Amino acid sequence: MKALSGAGLTSLVAMITAIAGCKVLDGWNELPYYETPGFTESETYDPPPNVSAVPPPPISGGTLLVTADKALAIAADPDRDRIAIVDLGTFEVDAILPLEKDDEPGRVAEGAAGSVHVALRRGGAVIMIDLATREMHRRPVCPAPRGLAYDAATDLLHVACAGGELVTLSSDVTAPPVRELRLDRDLRDVIVEGDSLLVSRFRSAELLVIAKDGTVAERIRPLAYIPGELYGDESDTRAFEPAVAWRTVPLPGGGVAMVHQRAIVTPVDAVGAGRYYSKDCRRRLIHTAVTVTRPLPSEGHPWEPVLSRHGVGSIGVGLLPVDIAVSPDGLSAAIVQAGSRDVVETPLETLEREDGIETCALAPDQRRLFVGSSGEPIAAGYDGERNLLVQVREPPSILRFGALSGEKLGTLELPGESRLDDSHALFHGDRGGALSVTCASCHPEGHEDGRVWNFQPTGPRRTQSVAGGVLATMPLHWDGGLVDFRGFMEEVLEKRMGGSLPDRERLDAFAEWLDTIKALPRSKPADEDAVERGKWLLNDPTLGCTTCHSGRKLTNNETVDVGTGQPFQVPSLHGLAARAPYMHDGCAATLHDRFGPCGGGDRHGVTSALTPAQIDDLVAYLETL
């Protein structure tokens, strides 16, 4: 690299930090280049990437609770495995409660008087905190708890789990669960609505209505968005579908607000540079959207989405909507966007009336609050004066914005070790506002969005997970065309997303961080005997499954034609239960369907002679991997 000096060197540093989504090192920020120790004009200096000693997990969002009396804010900190209690009267830290390593606390729900509950996403438990004594009681509940809801009328706590369990607990912390239902996998949030429960699903953005008897009474999904039909423009062929429901919260008076992404279903050009990127928000692949769903007085269909005439109320700015908070009066909402490091405050009525994606701007009654260099916002809530509270991941802090002015009223720094990590920022951020999609947009929480993208001329391709040590399965992508990590980043970050390739040191750090993303914890199987029979079948040499699916990652990393049209990479079987739909084109909605017509026949394992019962056993085992 040619040596730079003065303003040129300063511009280079600014460019590097914008690309990497990182904070400039303090020493570099505070000293001009000629005062940096050991520097000469004949040398160059690239500041090393910030790498956290403890790799922070991918952002999950929605980790802040303001108690009903508005006296306290409870902030779960998944990066540091702890709970912070903040006195909102004095705006000071009241207590820091440490948890066990890798508990990864998530959702917080207020319980009976003087208590709160916290879901431990990787701790397999819920903790109850006595706010008077700060005592904590740990209750095992399921391997991957996600959403929480307390029903004051019955004194019961409902816990939704990623493995599909919906567990109901009594107030007796020593008692076993009152009830455990097995629903669809990928459960996210749970809300009490009269005698019913509303349970969201993460990747599909589906809302399940659970009746009092535990049956699924109704399934509700946000509507598709097809602007050409809405505006009578035959030349506009865009169509979008709801995806990735990051957070669903109750509304005062009944109903819920769901913040989710919506993603394009029309063909995406897979040739040429910057094909995921557009400065025109209408041409972006993924939007931030909100769906409001309210109950209607109807016997047959008591629930229906209350949406704008466009299908879903969207905002035309920002990326990665990880949380939504509704104001105490139920009229407004704050949408937290970690990718663009901002919060958009909007009347819910505006979202139900118009769609900001067609204007690429906020409505006059909406406002955008930038967190910016203060860090990544991950959650929000409202205090008793309707000021907005925003939880920031790094540095750990709570920001307070004025209800009327929108100006920052204060910053409460929470004690704790830094988790500043440039690779984490690269995965979640838009690198200084240059991009219209983040890595986490398609790989939420380091996994995948469950979607099938229609790439042209490639064809339909299902998003692949990057969790669980994906780099050990190279070459990457379905066709195995990306033989190393640098080639992968050149193709995806640089060519498709329109970003700039980080230097080698940052690429290496990013690869190492990706490999820290863990697969989802596995749920206990319903039938252990079926699992054992299925294990025997998978390893039966006459079926040939282990010819390709073997070794530590249960893949031989080969590119093979298994009767599905062309050679494709052999995927790992680890975490298979959480990765529906299956096959390169998503043709198999379930694992059972994979053994049907679209699975490739006996070229893809000699399974045609298996009985339905044997297929059940094989699926039971595959779901435990």
N, C-alpha and C positions, 0 to 999 in steps of 0.2 A: 504494500500500500504506500502511495506517495505521502510524504510527511505534509501535514497541514498545520497552519498556525492561525491564531487570532479568531476572527469570526467564522472562518471556514471550519475550524475544529469544533467550535461551539455548535454550529449547525449540524455537523456530523453526529455529535453526541445526541442532540435533540432528535435527529432522524432515527438513530438506533433505538433510543428509548421509546419512541412512538411505535416503531415496528414491533418491538418485543413486548410492548405493553408494560414496561417496567418503570420503577422509580429510579432516578439517578442517584448514585451513591452520594452520601452526605458530603464526603470530602471533595468529590468532584464538583458538586454544586456550589460549595462555599469558596473554593479557591479558583482564581483564573489559571489558565493552563501554565503560564510561566512561573507560577508560585507552587505548582504541584511538586512535592518532593521527588527529586531524581529525574525530573523531566528536562529534556533538551529539545530544541527545535528540530533536530535531525531524527527524533524518535516519534513514534505514534503510540497511543494508549487507548485500547478498547477496554472499558471497564468490564470486569467479569460479571456473568449473570448472577442475580440474587437467587440463591438456592436455600430453601428452608431446611433446617436440621431435621425437622419432622415434616415430611411431605403433607401439605394440606389436602384433604379430600375434595373432590369436585363439589361445586356449589349445589345445595338442595333447596335453599331458601325457606322462608316462612318460619323463622325461629324466634320470633318476638311476640310476647303477650303483654298487654296492658290490663291489669286487673280491673274488675267491674267498678270498683270504687275509685279508680284512677289514681290510687296511691302509689302503686309499684309497677315497674316494668321488669319482666322476667325475660332475660336473653339467653337462649341456649347457644353455646359456642362449640360447634362440631370440630373446629380446627384445634382446639386446646382441651377438649373433653372436660367441660366445666359449665356451670350455670352462674350467670351474674344477676344479682338482684339490685335494682336501682330504685332509690327513693325519689319519686317524681316531684315531691314537695320541695326538696332541697337540691334536686338534680345532682345527687352524689351516689357513689357506689355504697350500697348497704352491706352486701356480702358477696363473696365469691365461693361457690361450692364446687370442690373438685370431684370428678367422677373417675371411673376406671379407664385405663388406656384403651383406646379404640372403641369407646362407647358411642361416639358420634351422636350427641343429643340433637334432636330435631324439633318436632312440633311440641308446643306447650299449650295446655288447656287448664282452665281454672276448674277446681273441683268444689267439694263442699266448703263451707265457710272456713277461710284461713288456710286453704291448701291449693297446690297446683300439681299437675302431672306432666311429666316430660317423657316423650318417646325416645328410647335409645336405639337408634337406627341399626347399629351393629352390635349393641350390647344384648339384644334379644330380650329386652325388658322394658318396663315402665317404672319410673321412680315417682313416688309421691313425696312432696316436700311440705312439711308443716311450716308455714311462713312465720309463725310465732317463735318456734324453737330452732328452726333451720334443720331439724332432723329429717333424714331421708330414708324412705323405705323402698326397697327394690323388689319388684314383682316380675318374675319371668312370664312372658306372654306369647311370643312367637319369635322366630329367628330374625325377622326384618320388620319391626313395627314402624308404621308411617304416621297415619292420622289418629287424632284423639278427639273425643267429644264426651262431655259429661252431661247426663240427664238429671237435672235437679228433681224432677217429679218422681223418679224411681230410685234416685241415689245410686245410679249405675254409670260406669265408665265404659265406653265403647272404643275399641282399638282396631284400626284397619291395618292390615299387614300386606307387604309386597307379595308374599307367597299365596295370597288369596284368603287367608284366615280373617274372620271378623270375630273378635273375642270380646266378651262382655264380662266385666269385673265388678264385684261388689265393693263397698267401702271398707270391708274387712281385709286388711292387707295380708292376712295369713290364710284367707280362704281360697279355694281353687276357683277357676272361672265359673261364672254362672251359666255361660253358653259359649260354644264355639261353632261358627258356621264356616263351611268351605265354599267360597264364592270364586269368581274368576280371579286369576292372578293379576298382579300389578295394581292392587288397590292403593289409593293415595290418601284422600281426606274423608272424614266422616262427619256428618252434621245431623243433629237431632231435629226432627220436624214432626211435632205431635207424637203419634204412636209409631211413626215411620222413621227410618234412617235413610239418609242420602249418602251414598258412597261413590266417590269419584275414582276413575281409573286413570293412571298417569299417562301412558303413551296414546291411548285411544281417545282421551278426553270424553269418555262416556260417563254418564251419571246413572247409578243403579238406585232404584227406589226399593228399599227393603221393608216389607210389611212386618207387622208385629209378630207374626208367626215364623219369621225368618225366611220367607220366600221372596224371590225377586219379582216384585209386582209390575215393574216397568223399567225400561231402559231408555234413556234420553241422551241424545247427542246433539251438540250444536249444529246448526244448519251449514250447508256448503255455501260458498260465496262465488257466484258466477256473474261478474259485472256486465258481460255482454248481454245476457238475458234481462238483467235489471234495467239497463239503460237503452236497450233496443239497438245495440251496436253489433252488427253481425261480424265486423272485422275484429272485434275483441274476443279472442278465443280462450282467454284465461279462465281457469277454474281452480278453486282452492277448497281444501277440506280441513276440518279441525284436527289438531294434533297436540300432544304433550300438554296436558293440563297441570301446570306447575302448582297452582293453589286454588282451592275452592273454599269460600268462607260464607257463613250465614249472613242473611240480611235481617235487620230489625223488622219485625212484623211477618217474617216468613219468607222462604225462598233462599236462593244462594246466588253468589256472583263467582264465576269461574274465570280466571285469567289463564289463557292458553295460547299456543301458537296456532297459526293456520298455514298450511303448506300447499304449494302448487301441485296439481295433479296433471296438468297439461304437459306435453313433452318439453324437456329441457335439453338445449343444445349441448352436446358433450364434446364438441370440437371447437378449438379456438380458445383464446385466453379470456379470463374474467367472466366465465359463463355463469358463475353464481353471483356475480356482482352487478349492481346497477345503482347509479345515483338517483334514478327515478324510482321512488318507493313502490310505485304501481307494478314495476317489473321485477321486484324482488321475489325470491323464492319462498320466504317465510315472513309472516307478519305477526305482530302482537295483537291479540284480540281479547275481548271480554264478552262472555255470554251471561245474561241474567235470566234465571229460571225461577218462576213463581208458581205456587199452587193455584189451580182454578177450581171453582165449585162445580165439578163434574164427576159423576159416578164412574163412567167408563175410563176417562183419561184425566185424572185429577192434576196432572202436571203438564206444563208446556213451556218451552223457552219463550221468554219475552225478549224479542230481538228487534234490531233496527230493520228497516225495509230491505237493507242490503244483506241480511242473513245474520251477520255477527258484527257488533260494534268494534271497530278497530281504531288504533291510533297510527298515524303515519310516520312516527319517529321512534327510534330506539330499538334495542335488541335484548333478547333473553329475559323475558318477564317472569321472574322467579317468585314474586309474591304480590298479593293485593290486600289492602286494608280498606275497610269500609268505615266511613265516618259514623259517629254515634247516632246521628239523625237518619242515617241510611240514605242520604241524598248524594253523597260524593264518594269517590274511591281514589286511593293512591296506588299506582302501579309501579312496582319496583323493577327496574331493568338493569341487571348486573352487567350485561355486555356493553351497554353504552354509558354505564355509571350515572344513571339519572333516575328520577322519580317523576311520573306524570300524574298530576292531580286533575280529576275530571268529574263533572256531574255525571252520575249514571244515566240520567235522562239524555244527555248528549250522545252517549254511546248507543242508546236505544233509538236515537233519531237519525244519526248520520254516520258515515264511515270515513274516518280521516285518511284512509289509504288512498282515496281518490284525489285528495288535495295535497298530500305529502306535507301537511302542516297541521298544527293544532288549531282547534276551534277557539274563538275569542274567549270562551269561558273555561278553557283548559290552560294549565301552566306546567312548565317543565323545570324541575329543580335539579341542578347538576351537583353531583357529589364530587366528580372530577378527581383531582389529586388527593382528596380525602380518603379514597379507597373504594372498594367494591361494595355497593349496597346489597344487602341480602334479605332484609325484612323491614316491615313498617307497622306502625300503630298510631293511635291518636290519644293524646292526653286529655285531661278534664277541661281544658280551655280550647280544645280542638286544634292545638298545635300538632304538627306532624313529627313523629319520632321515626328516625331511620337508623337501623342497625347496620354498621359497617364491619366487614370481615377483617380487613387489614388496612391500617392499624385498628385493633379492636376498639370500637367506640360507638356511642349513640349520638346522633345529630338531632337537633331540635329546630324545626322551621316554623315561623310565625303563621298563624291561621289566616290572617288577612294579608300580610305583606309577602309571605313566601320567603322572606329573608331568613338566613341562618341566625338563630337566637343564641345558640351555644353548642359546644362540643364537649361531651363527657368521655374522656379517655378511660378505657377499662384496662386495668393492669394485666400483664401477661407477656409471654415471650412472643417475639415477632414470628409471623408465618409468611413473611414476604417471600414470594417465589415467582420468578419471571415466567416459568413454564405454566404455572397455574393461571397467571394473567393472560398468557398467550392463548390458552385453551378457551378461556371465557370471554376475552375482550375483543374489541374491534380495532385494536392497534391504532388508537388515536382518531377514530371516527372514519377511517378510510373504507371500511368494509360494510356489507349489508347482511352478513351472516357470521356467526362465530362457530368454532368447532363444537361447542356445547349445544348449539341450536339443533344439530342433527344427532349429537351424541350426548343427550341430557344425562347428567350425573355420571358421565364417562361410559355410558352404555349405548343405546341406540333408540331411535324414535319409533321403531316398529313400522316404518313406512316402506313402500315400494315406489321408487322414483322412476319416472319414464324418461330415460336418457336416449337421445337420438344421436347417431344411429345405433348405439349399443343395444338398446332394448331395456326392459324393466329390470331394475336392480334393487334388491332389498338392502337397507342400511345395515352395516355390520357393526358389532360392538367393538370398542377399543379397550375393554376391561379384561382383567384376568390374565395379563401377560401376552397381549396380542403380538408383540414384536417377535416372540419365539415361534410364531406361525408364518413368518415371511417365506415366500413373497406375498405381497398384500393385494387387496381387491379381488373380486370374484374371479377375474380371468388370470390372476397371478402375474399381471404385467409389471408390477412395481416391485423390483427385486430387492431394494434396500430402502432404508428409512429416508435418506436424502431424496431419492427419486420419488418416494411417496409425498414428501413435503413440497417438492417442486411441482408435482402434478396437482395436488389438492390446494395447498395454501397459496402458491404463487399463480398457477395457471387458472385454476377454477375459481378461487376466492378473490383473486385480484390483489393479494397481499405481497409482501416482500419477504424473501427467504432470510431467516436469521443466520448469523454466522455459525461456524462449525461448533463452537463451544456451547452456544445456546441450543443448537439442534441436539447435541448429545444430552444436554440437561433436560430438554423436552422429552426425549425418548425415555430417559430414566424416570421422569415423573409419570409418564403414561403407564409405565410398567408397575407403578405403585397403586393403580386403580384396581380395586378388588372386585371379584365377581360377587353377585348377590348371595347372601347366606341362603342355604337350602332349607326348605321346609321339611318337616317330618313326613314321610310317606304314610298314606292311609292304610296300606297293606304291605307289611314287611315281607311276607311270604311271596307276594307277587314280585317284589323287587328282587329277591333272590333267584326266582325262576327267570326273570328278565335278564339278570346278570349272566346266568348260564347261557341263555340264548345269544346274547351279544358276543360272547366268547366262543361260541360253537363254530369251529372252523368250516363246517359245511355251509354256513350262512355267509361267511366271508366278510363280516363287518370289520373285524380287526385287521384285515389286510390294509386298510387305509386309516382306520380310527384306532391308533395304538400309540404307545409311548406316554410320556408324562402329560402331554397336551391332548392326547387322544386324536392326533392327526399326524400323518406322515409328511405334511407340507407339500404334497404333490398336486399337480394340476391334472385332473382326470375327467374323462368323459364317462359319466355314469348313466348315459341314456337320456340326458336332458337337453340335448341339442348341440353341445360343444363342451370342450374341457373347461372345468371350473376347479378352483382351489378347494381342497378338502378342509372343511371347517373343523375347528375343535368342538368336541361335544360338551365341554365344561360350560355350565350355566345355560344349558339348552332349554330348560323349562321356561326361562324368562325371555326367550328370543322369538316368540311367534310373531308373524308368520314365518314359514320355513321355505327352504330352497332359495336359489339365487333370485328368482322372480316372485317370491312370496306366494307361490301357487298353493301351498299347503297351509291352511289356516291353523291347523293343529298338528301335533305329532302323529296322531292317527292318520290324518290326511296324507302325510308324507309317504305312507305305505299304500296309497291309492294310485290313481292313474298318472298323476303328475310327478311321481317320485322316481321315475326312470326304470321301473320294473326290476327284473333280476340282475340287470347290470349294476344296480345300486344295492347290492346285498341280495342274496337268494332268499327272499322272504315270501314269495308268492304261495308257497305251500303251508305257511303258518296259519293256524286257526285264528279266529277273532280273539279267543281267550289268550293265545300266545302273543298276539300283537298287543293286547292290553298289558300283559306282563312285561314285554319289552319296553313299552312306553313308560310303565311305572318305574323301571330301572333308569331309563334315560333321563327322567325328570329328577333323579337324585344326583346326577353328575355335576 
